[in-house]
Amino acid sequence: MKVGDLIEASRGEVGLIIGVEMMYPGHPDSPTSRVKVAWQGEPPQWTRRDMLFSTMSINRVLSRASR
C-alpha cells in the first residue's frame, strides 16, 4: 500500500491513503505497518482525526496509485 491508494474498510467505508508508516523504517523491503486515511463520505465509528491505524482493518484496495 502507498499514498494515493483508494481502499475499502471492513464495513464498506471508502477512503484515500494520505500517509504511510513502514514496519521497519529505512529498510527498502519493509511492509506497511499503519496508514492514515482521508475518508470519503461517512468514516468508520472507531476512527479519530489524525489517526494511524493497522492495515489489518482494510478489506481491500479498490484502486492503486500510479506512482
C-alpha positions as CSV (number, residue, x, y, z in Angstrom):
1,M,0.0,0.0,0.0
2,K,1.1,3.5,-0.7
3,V,-0.1,7.1,-0.6
4,G,-2.8,7.6,-3.2
5,D,-4.4,4.2,-3.0
6,L,-8.2,4.0,-2.7
7,I,-9.2,1.5,0.0
8,E,-12.3,-0.1,1.5
9,A,-12.5,-0.7,5.2
10,S,-14.0,-3.8,6.8
11,R,-17.6,-2.5,6.8
12,G,-17.6,-0.8,3.4
13,E,-16.3,2.6,4.2
14,V,-14.1,4.1,1.4
15,G,-11.1,6.3,1.8
16,L,-7.9,7.6,0.3
17,I,-4.5,6.8,1.9
18,I,-2.7,10.1,2.7
19,G,0.1,8.8,4.9
20,V,2.0,5.5,5.4
21,E,4.2,4.3,8.3
22,M,6.5,1.4,7.5
23,M,7.1,-1.5,9.9
24,Y,11.0,-1.2,9.5
25,P,11.7,2.5,8.6
26,G,14.7,2.8,6.3
27,H,14.6,-0.8,5.0
28,P,13.8,-1.0,1.3
29,D,11.6,-4.1,1.6
30,S,9.7,-3.1,4.7
31,P,6.0,-3.9,4.7
32,T,3.4,-1.2,5.5
33,S,2.5,-1.1,9.2
34,R,0.0,1.7,9.6
35,V,-1.8,4.1,7.4
36,K,-3.6,7.5,7.6
37,V,-6.8,7.8,5.6
38,A,-9.0,10.6,4.4
39,W,-12.4,9.1,4.4
40,Q,-14.9,9.7,1.5
41,G,-18.3,10.1,3.0
42,E,-19.1,8.6,6.4
43,P,-16.0,7.5,8.3
44,P,-15.9,4.3,10.5
45,Q,-17.2,4.8,14.0
46,W,-13.8,3.8,15.6
47,T,-11.8,6.4,13.7
48,R,-10.5,9.7,15.0
49,R,-8.9,12.7,13.2
50,D,-5.1,12.2,12.5
51,M,-5.3,8.6,13.5
52,L,-2.9,6.0,12.0
53,F,-4.4,2.5,12.0
54,S,-3.4,-1.0,11.2
55,T,-3.5,-2.3,7.7
56,M,-5.4,-5.3,9.1
57,S,-8.6,-3.3,9.2
58,I,-8.5,-2.7,5.4
59,N,-10.7,-5.1,3.5
60,R,-9.3,-4.4,0.0
61,V,-7.5,-1.9,-2.2
62,L,-10.0,-0.6,-4.7
63,S,-7.6,1.4,-6.9
64,R,-3.8,1.6,-6.8
65,A,-1.9,4.9,-7.1
66,S,0.0,5.3,-10.4
67,R,3.4,6.1,-9.0
